[in-house]
Amino acid sequence: METSNFHKAQFSGFHDLMKFRVREILLVSSPYDAFVLEEDGRLSEKIFGEYLDMNLQFVPRIHRVSSAEEAFSAMRERTYDLIITMARIRDMNPQEFGKRIKETYPGKPVVMLTYDTLNNDLIKQIRESKAIDKIFYWSGNSKILLAIVKYVEDLGNLESDCREGVQAILVVEDSIWAYSQFLPIIYTEIMKQTSYLISKGINNLHRLLRMRARPKILLAETYEEAVEIFEKYRHNLLGVISDMGYPKDGQLNALAGLLLAKKIKEEIPYLPYLIQSNEPEAEERMQEIGINFLNKNSPNMLLDLSTYIMENYGFGDFIFRNQDGSIIARASIIDEFEKTLRVLPEESLIYHASRYDFSKWFKARTEFECAEQIRRVDVSDFHSPQELRDYILQVIQMYFKSIQEGVITDFGQTKIDMDNSLQKLGSGSLGGKGRGIAFFNSLLSQTEVFKKYNNIRIKTPQSFVICSEVFEEFLERNSLQEMAIVTEEEEAIAQRFLDSELPPKIKDELRILINKINYPLAVRSSSILEDSQMMPFAGIYSTYMLPNNHQDPEIRLKQLLDAVKLVYACVFYQSPKRYVKNADLRIEEEKMAILIQQLVGEAHGEIFYPVISGVAQSYNFYPISYMQPEQGIVSLALGFGKAVVDGEQVYRFSPAYPKMNPDLASADDFLKKSQNQFYGLQLADHSLGISQDTAGTLGLYPLERAEKDGTLGFVGSTYSRENGTILDTLQISGPRVVSFAPVLKFGLFPLTNIIKDLFVLGKNAFSSDIEIEFAINIPVNRQKEIEFYFLQIRPLVSGRELQDVKVHDYPRQEVMCQSSHAIGNGIFEPIYDIIFVDPDTFDRSKTRIIGQEIGELNQLLHNETRNCLLLGFGRLGSSDPWLGIPLTWSQMSQAKVVVEAYRETLQVEPSLGSHFHHNLMSLRMGYFHVGKENESEFIDWAWLKEAPVLKQTEYVRLVRLGKPLSVKIDGRSCHGVILKPSEH
């Protein structure tokens, strides 16, 4: 073939590939789901940005509607290439919705996304009805959108593209959860590798066209589907990735993957075949018959999968080996390949040629003509190894003549626009907090509702997001992931991360940033799972507050870089690892973006703080008096909001009744239980080192300091000893209390109305109840305007909508615990183990020790993979040891139900509004609050003390029952019971 004709044929064929593209998507969902998918979906397309400036033309446009009725109306007006429906839509069952689409628009792809694990009967029903083409499970990883789009495109282009020589990977997996995890990994890895390979030596047009030639992914859910695909596309297959067990002949077959492997290996012995299984003992048997094995329970499973794809599908270096497998040489580019081939020992040449390794490597580089010319000949066709070598070298020389060297562009430093309130650094996802900020900015730009508040600025703080792919690059550059997953010593993880280097480009951008800004900063986690609708990781990760006031910008840069590294490190601490395990996820799925935010507040001498920080929830789980749950609840604190999210003593009120006094017995009680100190950022130590201690830069200050600064007057009152009342003034002597009376009673500014407006805005956007974090600065110089800063928004997970649970009136002797203040929904069983704090030895001053003892007993259960009921006093998870037991997630990871009980010596409100409480709900754990015992709320302590003790510490017992407890919670009425085992 002449060089010019070869060149034309090589690239004109690419024009005919990928004729079907998903350009218009109709998404049926809540506004927030749409925002997350479209925003992070666009970011996922940045995989293309490494080699293609014109990537925007490939980004599908998403049109969102909130109901089936709106969807059919939209489809009458425009053609959509793909319909994505969430599992819950407002006016129609998704299955019926899919059926109607198929009837009206035959062949239209319909995909369903779900947060919740669907039961097997429903899955079977959906699959048999053919109303939904594929169900995907969304764990918060935005790359699922990329996988869905590419999967649908692959199905639409399969027939025509495979005729042109495009390769395919067969994935056999019937678990929705599993293929929803694997497909984004496989697609991302293939696109990264393809984009890397085709960036070598070709111009932008050729890069654009060659991306169309990337391998297709074919998904089969049964043995029969897999065989059909294999028979049809056997000459295009790069390899097979299969589960061990899936349906065969209509029944689940535990060895279906092995049977398929034997069939395929008989026909194509060298085709790479990977079996994934939960049974590690199967690995040896697989290796004996030449099948690769991947342990699904491996902590590095997703990393192992990425490595396997790179090494077995021709994407990585070509590794020249002897017949015994020993390595002779490597080649990363084709000219290196040619150079090595010229001197390659004949034994190795024959070894690779007979296994078709050469053609596979060229195909991965989309050099189909080259690959086909090498593949169409057999070793036996040549009289000698040298003749074979000469032929392959001739094909490669033709390749070099057919291409033109392109220019690799080096991008300059990013310019940071300081006028925008949100800036992205790097590529990837914004993460939970980042997308919450971005989403709220988009809401603010579309609403006029806040313009009525004169002299109050409602906005988000200046924010910068280091996107999630920087985290992945950081781990890969420094070989950190495997070490961090298997290491339990948090200090060792932190030190290793601190000793590692961030990517140079990000360091340069952060240097530019630090030279432009001189205000205090918060460096906050913004992981892809954080604040997601199905699994909000509230407060699990670290936040660092930096004074950012050293005169040397390099010292300020080092403090910022260290804070970023430590936030990355905290992904692998014990609490997140245990939390992820409880959520049936794997720590490898978590990707960390970082939110760098301007701290809200004002400097007062050597400290800096906002006047008010708060958390507002649109649903009140514990309404009192004539409050309604739907009216919401707000928690406020003077100073930074650490006091609120850590469950310390703060002020709570309902936006519907802002003037109603707290539910406390007396003014004396108010004095004891109200906030008496506040958090401020220390500005004096300019050159402090950043360590694992996230509170290292914060100080605790008495109310006298706030009064001296002039800030207490905005939120304070005075306890009058003379008449035992709270007076809303600071003009008299007496102990000060934080009552927020100037704001809530006397209207210093309309906080309550702003929160109500935020509730309406947020609930409409999320189609669920919400939680908002905010901070307010009231300048001491009242000539300046008040600033209301929105910090983050997340859906409020209650788990109440899943199923109807009836809690009957059981005879008291059958009940171990009963509460009318329970949260969650469902039946939690079987539970054989109970960890409880011994009421006879409980000592409020020893709560830290008690927390450690609970952690020891929890570790025993963790080692045995057993769950338990956890029963303690006061607020579990509180950072204030006088308000309860300061547990971390790793110390209570095995608890499926938590009971917070009343003690005379420890009378506090429940864990409402804290991050601990929010995560407990998101994990769908059961929660009981048992106040002063009466007929409707009690614990049978006598029965509990007689239960068989497995292990006992000084303050805590672990009991193991012969028969299980049954826990029932009715989420609608908030009633819950824990039934003794012998009675049910």
C-alpha angles and dihedrals in degrees: 000000000000116000095242093048091046090052093050094045091048095059105025087066090061091062088065094054127094094016091162111066129174101235101149123042125186109208119194105199149098116297093253094052088050093051094050094048096045096042097045092035088061089049091051088059087065084086081082092048093077090074109009127063091187094061094122092076088065096054111108115231114235121213113191131205129176101219145028090250091057090045095058090045090053092047091055089058101042141019115249124196096203136020117207117187126185116230091253120047125170105245110018143038106256090231092056089044091054092047092053091049091051091050093049099035109026114207095017109144112241120186128182125212120200135183094195129068106252120221118252095247092056092047091050091048093051093046094048093048091056087212091123117044095205138354119219129191115222116209093174096276104132091203087079086081090056090049093049094049093047092045092053091046091049091054091050095049101034101104099045098038095049089054086060091055101263112156128233139202118215114217116190113194132132098189112098091204092051100048090043087060097041102044096060089048093048095044093045093048093047092048093046091049095042092047090049094049098046093046086074116098104336133100127247095267091054091046089053093050096042093056086069088064096062115128118277123233116227116195122202124181100190138040091248093052090049093051091048092052092046093051092048101043103025093127091053099047119118091182149308128260109192140175116229098235129038138127120307122171089359094302132093106260115197092204100040092116091054093048090051091048092054092049094049095042090054089059102033107021097183099045107122109248123185124190120197118202143161090225110085091186088071091067096083092050091050093051091051091062095041099257122135116234133209121190109223090203094056112119087224096046097126092045089049090051092052091049092049092053092050095047100041105037098055097256099117129057116311103252112208109210141180118239090265089059097253114143120249102173145333132230123193098177134035097253089055088048091053093047093052093043090059092062100029115132112252092239091060093043091055092043094056097037093052090052092048089236093142095056092044091056093050092047091055086058089053089245092138097161092052092044093048093050090053094042097049093065127069130214089245090060091073129073093217142008089250091058089052090049092050091051094052091046090051091053091050092049089054088052092054092051092051099058135063124218112251130201122260108217120221110209118223126228116299115253112226115220105213093193094070117082093218126041129179124219117193125352135288133058126345090223126222102302092037095053090044089058092044091048093050091049089054090050092049091052091053100046133073094189097104096049089086091070104088120203092012121105112211110191147116120268119258101280138189124190124205097206124232100257089066087063091052092048091048092053093046096046092051098035090236108140102077092043093048094048096052098037116091097182104097094195090055091051092048093049094047090051092047089052091052127089127242117226109283094237093057091045089054092049092048089050089055089047096049090051091054101047131057104174128103115275139212114211104202136179116250104179122177091246095045115107090359115150095247102038118015108188092204114184094347092116133056131269121195124199116206127195089211090195106118112125091228109076091202091062090048089049092052091051090051094046091048091050090051092050092049092051087052090049094052090066086076099045119116098258095056091043092053092041091052091049091052088051091055090243131116125240089236089068091061115095119184126221117179128225115209107194138182107248115240117232146061134273116251106184108297096351135068128202145140119252093232134022122179152169120215123194120193091212122057111208092189110041116177132197110351096339117126123218091235091059091072134216134255129204118201134188137179110243126004119000095242086101091059101043093042092055099247128149107297139147120271129191141158115247087222091060108026093161095053110112118237117273095262129136098234147344087268088057090049090053091051097044103038126093111283101173137028141209122249134172113251111232100177099079099068098173101042118150118239113237140169089279103095091190092054093106095044127086132199114229133187122244089253088071092055090049090052090049091052095241101104090069089070094056109015143099134177132246110227111215091191096066102011096242138122112247118198097229140080093210094095130062122255141087113320122232131192103239103147086222094143089060104033101034105026101033102238083168131346099264094150094054092047090053092048090052090048090051092054092045094046098043091051091050097047099034085223141069114288144206121217130194118203143164129207129203118200106188115228084222096071091198087080121077124256113254122215109192121195108214105179146334130210136170114264107236116210104156089215099126100064106087144344112262120183116207106198130198099269122191107266093240089062094054125083094182136004131183139174089201101065126138130202129048134249145037114302111201156188100028116161100164130070126187109194137168109242107245091206095059100030112133119184091210091058100056094119090055090045089053090053091049091051087051091053093052091043089055090057090055091044090056089052093041090235127146127221150187111252119206123184143145129262120353113345110215095021114148088215106079091202092061098050144307114325099222126169122213092254089058093056103028094127096055116112094172127032127199122195108196136196124248128182088233094048115042109163137144116264124270091276117160097003122125088243092057093045094053092046087059094045091055087055090239120157118252129195127184111194113192127183103337120259138141094294099039124041148122122222096229093170091059092044093052090053094052116114110272117224094180134353132196128187095280107010138059132203111203126187120203127210091222126032131259119235119219119196125185126180103205093196097058096027089231119141138175135190109208123208114244099239094058105054 
